[in-house]
Amino acid sequence: MKWGTIYGAGSAGVEFYDAFHAPGHVPAMKGDVDFYIRCARRFGGPVLELAAGISPGMVKVARGKAALAERDGLSGGIRFLRGDMTRFSLRRKFRFIYLPFRSFQSLHTIAEQRACLACVRRHLAPGGRFVLNIFDPKLEYCVPGRSKVISRYRKAVDRATGNVCRLEVEERHNDALRQILTEKWHFVVRDRRGKLLREDDRWLSIRWTYRWEMAHLLELCGFDAEACYGGFHGEAPAYGREQVWVAKKAR
Ligand SMILES: C[S@@+](CC[C@H](N)C(=O)[O-])C[C@H]1O[C@@H](n2cnc3c(N)ncnc32)[C@H](O)[C@@H]1O
């Protein structure tokens, strides 16, 4: 494929990541940061967030979350570590590990998914909890081949520069056998007066995982799933919403 990924170097997607994705900006993720803060309070620290991202915009989002946690009386500092969530080895264990914002879906194969879950399990302290969020696939968007896109247009403004980034999701292709969707994201960046600064084409390729598949995967990888919510406010599981799993190590 000729374009880079939306998380790759130079992507307008990462340049505007905080403008598009700061806490509260994405309706499906509403309340996620408060939910993770409640979890941190309940399960205790130390806390490990996986896949925070490495671009300045993503680090800004992660710092924003840490500041909210601090505001809520949870402190202890924040450290960024660069690594791969399918093979990391840190010399400590965590009471709470979470993998937010559907990042698990960036893992395209069962082997990668299992490797990630094995790493998480190794790093969980006794009695610790793992929280994972993925979307619950809407089947009409998962038909083989070309399909409709769920949300076509979005716009974000970089508060520092006033530059405006308009995103159009131009096409979606589903590999229904591998459960991987690939979308072409077209970014157009203009300055505050409307002058075109750049255009950037990127692709997003993620794997969808069904609710029962995830339940079995967690069990296979040595976890007991305690809960699966349909959102970040304790909702019952619901088709086509979010999957928010809370799991602990199986004995
Ligand atoms: C949807 S973003 C989520 C970013 C951030 N956690 C948030 O909540 O805004 C997905 C992130 O997963 C990262 N990612 C994908 N595969 C990864 C891997 N194998 N190891 C670590 N991070 C990965 C991407 O680079 C990207 O930063």
The ligand as an SDF file (V2000), in Angstrom:
LIG
                    3D

 27 29  0  0  0  0  0  0  0  0999 V2000
   -5.8880    4.5620   19.2790 C   0  0  0  0  0  0  0  0  0  0  0  0
   -4.2290    4.9450   19.7340 S   0  0  0  0  0  0  0  0  0  0  0  0
   -4.4230    5.1050   21.4720 C   0  0  0  0  0  0  0  0  0  0  0  0
   -3.4710    6.0940   22.0800 C   0  0  0  0  0  0  0  0  0  0  0  0
   -3.7050    6.4380   23.5540 C   0  0  0  0  0  0  0  0  0  0  0  0
   -3.6020    5.2480   24.3840 N   0  0  0  0  0  0  0  0  0  0  0  0
   -5.0330    7.1350   23.8080 C   0  0  0  0  0  0  0  0  0  0  0  0
   -5.8180    6.6220   24.6200 O   0  0  0  0  0  0  0  0  0  0  0  0
   -5.2870    8.1760   23.2240 O   0  0  0  0  0  0  0  0  0  0  0  0
   -3.4260    3.3840   19.4960 C   0  0  0  0  0  0  0  0  0  0  0  0
   -1.9630    3.3930   19.9030 C   0  0  0  0  0  0  0  0  0  0  0  0
   -1.4640    2.0460   19.9440 O   0  0  0  0  0  0  0  0  0  0  0  0
   -0.1140    2.0760   19.5090 C   0  0  0  0  0  0  0  0  0  0  0  0
    0.3510    0.7130   19.1740 N   0  0  0  0  0  0  0  0  0  0  0  0
   -0.0410   -0.0750   18.1500 C   0  0  0  0  0  0  0  0  0  0  0  0
    0.6200   -1.2570   18.1640 N   0  0  0  0  0  0  0  0  0  0  0  0
    1.4570   -1.2120   19.2380 C   0  0  0  0  0  0  0  0  0  0  0  0
    2.3940   -2.1210   19.8050 C   0  0  0  0  0  0  0  0  0  0  0  0
    2.6130   -3.3350   19.2790 N   0  0  0  0  0  0  0  0  0  0  0  0
    3.0510   -1.7440   20.9220 N   0  0  0  0  0  0  0  0  0  0  0  0
    2.8390   -0.5280   21.4770 C   0  0  0  0  0  0  0  0  0  0  0  0
    1.9670    0.3710   20.9910 N   0  0  0  0  0  0  0  0  0  0  0  0
    1.2850    0.0360   19.8840 C   0  0  0  0  0  0  0  0  0  0  0  0
   -0.1800    3.0240   18.3330 C   0  0  0  0  0  0  0  0  0  0  0  0
    1.1010    3.4570   17.9310 O   0  0  0  0  0  0  0  0  0  0  0  0
   -1.0340    4.1300   18.9390 C   0  0  0  0  0  0  0  0  0  0  0  0
   -0.2160    4.9940   19.6650 O   0  0  0  0  0  0  0  0  0  0  0  0
  1  2  1  0
  2  3  1  0
  2 10  1  0
  3  4  1  0
  4  5  1  0
  5  6  1  0
  5  7  1  0
  7  8  2  0
  7  9  1  0
 10 11  1  0
 11 12  1  0
 11 26  1  0
 12 13  1  0
 13 14  1  0
 13 24  1  0
 14 15  1  0
 14 23  1  0
 15 16  2  0
 16 17  1  0
 17 18  1  0
 17 23  2  0
 18 19  1  0
 18 20  2  0
 20 21  1  0
 21 22  2  0
 22 23  1  0
 24 25  1  0
 24 26  1  0
 26 27  1  0
M  CHG  2   2   1   9  -1
M  END
$$$$
